[in-house]
Every structure is written in structure tokens, then in C-alpha cells.
Amino acid sequence: MDTPYGPLSVVIGAGGTGGHIYPGLAVADAIKRAAPGAVISFIGTERGLETRLVPDAGYRLHTVDMIPFDRSLGSRRFLLPADLLRSGVQARRVIEAQRAQVVIGMGGYPSAPAVLGARMAGLPALVHESNAVPGRANRFASALTPHVALAFDQTRPHLANRAATRARTVGMPLVGAVAGLDRALLRDTARAAFAIPDGARMVLFNGGSLGAARLTEAAVRLASLWRDRHDVHLVIKTGPQALAATRARLAAEGGDRVATAVDYLDRMDLAYAAADLVVCRAGSATVAELATVGVPAILVPYPHAPHDHQTHNARVLSDKGAGLLLPDEKTTGERLAELIGPLLLDPRQLAAMGSAAEPGTHAVAAELMASWALELAGRPTTAPLAA
């Protein structure tokens, strides 16, 4: 799909955590499907997971000197406007050098310079807000463009009036393997991949891109409590730094009889297909994935998330009966045993929780974002846009 000025060119701002990067990659892939030959690159920083995930996915990453929009800055927060302006100028140079026709900001602090750079260059920008409560970067970015996409309708009341009126709910862009997952079809293969014993139910502990110390600690304790059981198996995603220590503790306490620790899950479709229950943080991507694939969950929101947005994310599922909300400070092995034990003995309740989630448009959100971006770039498609 070439214009008189060359191929379609798109710059995507995304970085920090997998919750912003993976949706950005899903949108990039959808744009490539809709516009073969499109030139797509990413803007991020040198400190986030984008330095590995974006190049590994086959896209070019440009880095800018942006700092996080969080309270950890301390006195350096007074430098934020100057840093944002400098990084916006850097992003503008990338955008102009690539002759981009549209810029997409996927949230997280690296996306703000991309949207600012688009404004400086006089280009349209599309912002995607993934959480039920907008982050600081997107509160800023949404003031620079009238084009705002939401993952959840629950976000709308937290936006300024003008942004709330013009925003469209498109869902959370998901990677293809999860978006199109048929759990029943893949279940036998998935259980074999995780070596789940016949007759055992699998409980997946997923703390996000880097793991979660609270969930890992509680999972190890639960494995110790249940070490003599034969009807359950725990899969604990620890993150790379905690893997060795977790495996050592499981072995020392006998928990390795009923638990397996892994540092990373590169096939979330297999993990969801094999799992009977998920214990996890409530990042927006995780919540959208659970709603889409229909796996019941115990959601433990990260307590220090800005504006407590993970609790709001979790309520997207818990208010529908698709998950249980467990505060971080109450997440212990003993408490999980009290919650999980009865659930594993009641297949009908697990099934009811799994079917209670509303999948919405998450499975097609990447295509909806791609269609919107192409429209802004002067390349309208016949694909529908979400309301």
C-alpha cells in the first residue's frame, strides 16, 4: 500500500513493561497484514523491556531520553517538562526521518514523547489507554490528540470530558496465538508441554513480565502445604532473577513434588490452555487475555500501581463473577489454600467463572487499531471501527 510519497510509514511509541509493548507489537503486526510493505518502527528508551522485545519481533527501535512519569523521581520531577520536551524533539526527528504518516502511542512513559513529536511534526496521533484508570503519560498524551482508544469502557469516567466523549473502546490488542486460542482443542498438547500428571488440575501463578515476589512467595508456601497431594500441580512464573532461589526453596520444602518454577512463559496460549485456574497480578493485558480465553482467576492487584489502576482492572472481571479479587497484603499460601482448595473440587463453579467474563473486542482490537491508524494516515479500509 504505497502513497505517492512512498510506502505507508508508522511510528509506534511503546515501552517500559510487556503490558504496553506486546499490544504495540500486536498492532504493528495487524498493520503489516492490512498494508503489506508498511515501514513500522518503535520509539522507546534504553531502560525498558522494549530493548529486547521489539528487535526480537523484527522491528526497529529508536530510543529517546525520557524518564518515568512516577513519584519515584523525587526532586527530579521538576526536570520532567524539560526531559519531555527534549525527548519530544528527539522523537520528532525519528518521525520526520522515517516520513511517518501517523504515530501511535500505546501508553507508558516512552509513548508520550512519540505523541508530542507527532504534534510538533503536524502529524495525526492515535493514543491507546490500556488500563481501567488512565496513566500519567496518557493523561498528557490524550490532551495532544482527539484520537483516543480504550481497552475497557470502565476507563471513560476517568477521562476529561472532551476525551471521554471522543474516545472509542476498541479493546486490548492481543498477540495472535492468544486472540485466536481454542482452549479445548489445545488442552491435551498444553498439559503435555507442562508435564501435568493425569487427573491433576493445573494452577498457574503469573506475576507479569518480571514475576511478582508476593505471588512467588505465596505459591512456594502453597506447594509446601500441598506437597503430598496428587490432584494438583502448580506452575510458578518467577521472572529470571528469582528462578534459582525459588527452585531451591521448592526442593528444600518438598514443594517440587507438586510445583514447577519457570522464569518465563513464551507460549501464553499453552499456559492458558493447560490451566484450570490462574493466580495473577491485574495488569490490563492479563485481564484482557483472561476475559478473552475464559480462564477463571484469583486477581492480586499490585498495590503500588499509579492510581491503584490494577484494582480497577481486576474489577472488570471480579464484578462479573469471572475472578476473585485478593488484596496483596492478604496473599499468603494459607489464604490461597482456603480459596483454591474448594474451587478445584467444584468444576461447575470453575466453568461458571470462566464463562462469566465478557470477551468484548479484545481478540480483534489489533485490527481495529490498525484500521483506525490507516484511516488517519489517509488509507481508510473497509474494516469496522469500534464505537
Secondary structure, DSSP 8 states (H G I E B T S, - for coil): -EETTEE-EEEEE--SSHHHHHHHHHHHHHHHHHSTT-EEEEEE-SSSTHHHHHHHTT-EEEE-----SSGGGGGGGGGHHHHHHHHHHHHHHHHHHTT-SEEEE-SSTTHHHHHHHHHHHT--EEEEE-SSS--HHHHHHTTS-S-EEES-GGGGGGS-HHHHHH-EE------HHHHT--HHHHHHHHHHHTT--TT-EEEEEE--TT--HHHHHHHHHHHHHTTT-SSEEEEEE--GGGHHHHHHHHHHHTGGGTEEEES--S-HHHHHHH-SEEEE---HHHHHHHHHHT--EEE---TTSGGGHHHHHHHHHHTTTSEEE--GGG--HHHHHHHHHHHHT-HHHHHHHHHHS--TTGGGHHHHHHHHHHHHTT---SS----
